[in-house]
Amino acid sequence: MTISSMTGFARAEGQVDGLTWVWELKSVNGKSLDLRLRVPPGFDALELPLRTSVTQQLKRGAISANLQVTRASGGTGLRINREALAAVMAAMREVAAEIDAEPPRLDGLLAIRGVLETGEEIEDPNAREGREKKLLESWDEALKKLAQMRLGEGKRLVAVLETRLGEISALLGEAEASAATQPEALKARLKAQIAQLLDAVPALPEERIAQELALLAAKADVREELDRLQAHIEAAHGLLREGGAVGRRFDFLCQEFNREANTLCSKSTDLGLTRVGLALKAAIEQLREQVQNIE
């Protein structure tokens, strides 16, 4: 499986029986899959199949979908519903016997719902079904284009992520080669700190000295943080090889990257190691910015 981005755009057009339309789909980053659908009145029946098709092809991202419909001139007829009009007139005569009021205007009568019908309202069910089928076919075309564009963006993202991981790996190598991480340097620093504890005035209790020594030893050794960072690099490469919708897991992994880099900086008493730790934090942040785009 390949990595897919969450950003993309697609467009598809169609026409049938004097009706032309344009689907426009836009996808941006999102924590989950969210479809915002806008269709003209009379096309609400499309919503369920549209949402179903999106969940089948995409896993994450904020999707905005818009349907623009244009009818050919004269394509939408108007007619008076005689039955509805007769019912309204009968009700008026009944009320007129009880209430003294001005007779209704023509525009007021035509504005009553159901009296004036459009061609959409009187459209043959078979014609409507055929139109909706064509609209859905056009939607599928746009959705496939969007998925393909997201895959293309994903391929470019993978190259960027590999570069960022290479930078982190190089910085990790610098940290491991730092004099502050070498056994002899650690021994010398601990001996000096132990001497300070023993020479303290007034003398510290043995229990307190033991506690301080344990803290000094833990802070002096950054091997655990370096090992974890190396494991995270290998896990990141594994996610890229796995492909698919790995964005959530990769984002969590970036948080773990950052946690270890923070600990490395907090433990460091060496300027060189601190410099490498800060560079690691910057590289990890750049990595995470790109990971935010992965599905």
N, C-alpha and C positions, 0 to 999 in steps of 0.2 A: 504494500500500500504506500501511497505517496502522501506527503504533507500538503495540506490545503490551507490557503489564506482565508481570512474572513472578509476581505474587501474585494469588491467587484461590481461590475455594472453590465446589464444586458438589455436588449431591446428586440421586440418582435412585432411584426405587423400582420394584418389579415383583413379579409373582406368577404362578405357573403350577402346576397340579396339587398344591395344598396346600403349595407352597413359596413363601415370601415373602422378599424380599431388599432390601437398601439398599446402594447404592454411595455412598461419600463420597470426594471428591477434594479435596486441598489442595495448593496450589502456592506455593512461596516462591522467593526468589532462589537462583541457583546458577550456577557458572561454565560448566556444560554441562547437558545433559539427563539427569536421573537419576530413574528411576522406582523407588519402593519400594512393592512390591505385597504385600498381605496378603489371602489368601483361605483359607477353611476347608479342611480335608482333603477330598479328593474333587473339588476344583475346579482342580487344578493344570493340567489341559489347557487352561485359558483363558489361561495366562500368555503364550504366544507371540503370539496374536492381539491381546491387550491391549497388549503392548509395541509391536507393529507399528503399531497405530492411534495410539498416543501420538507416535511419531516422525513420523507423517504430518501431524499437526496442530500440534505444538509443536516449538520449536527449542532453547529453553533453560529451565532452572528445575528445582528439586528437587520432584518430584511424589510425594506420598504418597497411595496408593489403598487403600481398605479395603472389603472385601465382608463384610457381615453377613447371615447366612442363618438363617431360622427355619422350622421344619417344623411343619405342623399337628399337633395332638395325635393320636397314633395313626397318623400318616402314615408312620412308619418302622417296618416290621415286623422281627421277628427270627425266624430259623429255624435249626434244627440241620442242618448239612451231614452227612448220614448216611454218605456215603462217607469224608469226612475222619475222622469219629468212629470208623468201623470200622477204618480204617488205624491210628489211634492205639491202639485196643484190641488189635489184632493185634500191634503192636509191643510193647505192655505185656506180653502173655502170653509173647512170645518172650524178653523180658528177665527176666521173673519166674522163668523156669526156671533162670536163671544167678545172679540176685541176690535175696537175701532182704530184702524191703522191704515197708513198709506199702502197701496198695492206695491209689491216688490218690483224692482227694476230688472231689466233683462240680464244685465251683467251679474246681478246678485243671484239670479236663478242658475245661470251657467256656472257660477263659482261653487255651487253646492256639489259636494263630492258624489260622483257616480252619474251626474246628469250629462256631463261632457266627457267623452271617452277618447283616448288617443289610439293610434294604431297598435301601440304596444299592448294595451289592455284587451284589444279584440283580436290579437294575433292568434293564428292557428297553433295549437299545442305542438304539432309535428314540426312546424317551421321554427318555433322557439327551441325545441330540442335539437334540431339540426344546427341552429346558430350557436347554442351553448357548446355543442360538440366541437365546432370549429374554433371557438374561443379557447377551449381547453387545450386543443392541439397546439394552438399558437402559444399558449402559456407554457406548455411543456418545452417548446422550442426555446423560449426565453430562459427558462429555468436551467436547461442543459447548457446554454451559452454562459450563464452566470457561474455554474459549477466548473466549467472548463476554464473560465477566466480566473476563478479562485485557485484552481490547480496550478495554472501558470504562475500566478503570484507566489504560490507555495514553493515552487521549484526555485524561484529567485531567493525566497526567504531562507531556504535550506543552505544555500551558498553563503549567505550572510551569517547565519548561525554557526556554520562550521568555522568561518573566519574568527568570530568572537570566541568560540571555544578554543581555537588555536592560540589566541592571545592570552586567555586565562591559563592555559597549560604552560605557556612560556613564562608567565609571571610566577606560576607555582614552582617551576624549575629554579627561578631566581631565589625564591623564598627558601627552597630546600638547600641551595648552595650558600645561603647567607651564613656568615661567621657566627651569628647569634644562635643558629640552630645546630652547630657542631658540638659533639660531646665534650671536647676539651674546654670550649668556651663556656658551656653550661656548668661544668665542674668548677671552673675558676670563679664564675659569678656566685655560685652557691656557697663556695668556701668563704668568699668575702662577706656574704650576707650572714652566714653562720657566725663568723668572727664578731660581727657587729652585735648580734644577739647575745653572744656569750660575754661581751665586754660591756653590756648595758648596765647603767647605774641608775637606780638600784637593780640588782640582779633579778632576772625574770625567773619565775618558778619553772621547774622542768616540764610540767604539763603545758605551760604557755609556750615554752621554747619548741616543744614537739609540734604544737599546733601551727606555729609560725613556719617551722621548717616544712611541714606538709603543704602549706599554702605557697611557699616559695618554690618548692619543687614542682607543684602543679602549674604555677604561672610560668616557670622558666621553660617548660617543655611544650612546644607547639606541634610536636609530631602528630598528635591525634587530629588536630585541625587540618594539617597538611594531608594526612591520609584520607580524611573525609572529603576534602576538596577534590582529590584525585578520583575518589569513588564517584563523586557527583559528575565529574567530567565524563567518566565512562558511562554513567547512567544516561547522561544527555545524548551521547552518541548512540546509545541503544534506542532511545526514543525516536531519533531521526531515522534510524534504520527500520524501526517498527512501522512508522507512518500512521496514517489515519488520524482520527480526532484525538491527538495527544496534547493539545494545548493546555488543558487544565493541569495535567500532571507535570508538564514542563514548567508551568508557572509556579507550582508548588516547589519544584526542584530549585528554581531560581531563588526562592525565599530561603531554602536551605543553604545554597551557595553564599548568600549574603550573611546568613547567621555565622557561618564559619569564618568568613572574612572579617566580620566585626570582632569575633573572639580573638582572632589572630592579632588584630591591631591593639586590642585591649591588653593582651598579654605581652606584647613586644616592649622591650626596654632598649632596643637597638634602633637607631635612626634609619639604617638601611632596610631593616625588616619592616619598619613602620611605613616607609616609602612604598615598598612592594605591596604591603597590605592595602594601602590607600589606592594604589593603581588597580589592584584586584577588585576593590569595591566599585571603581568606576567602570571597569570592563564588565563586571557582572550586571551593573545597572543598564549598560548598553545592550547586553544580551537579553535582559528581561523586556526592554522596550520592544525588541523585535518579536519576542515570544508572545507578546500581547496580541499579535496579529494572527497567530496560528489557531486554526479551528480546534 
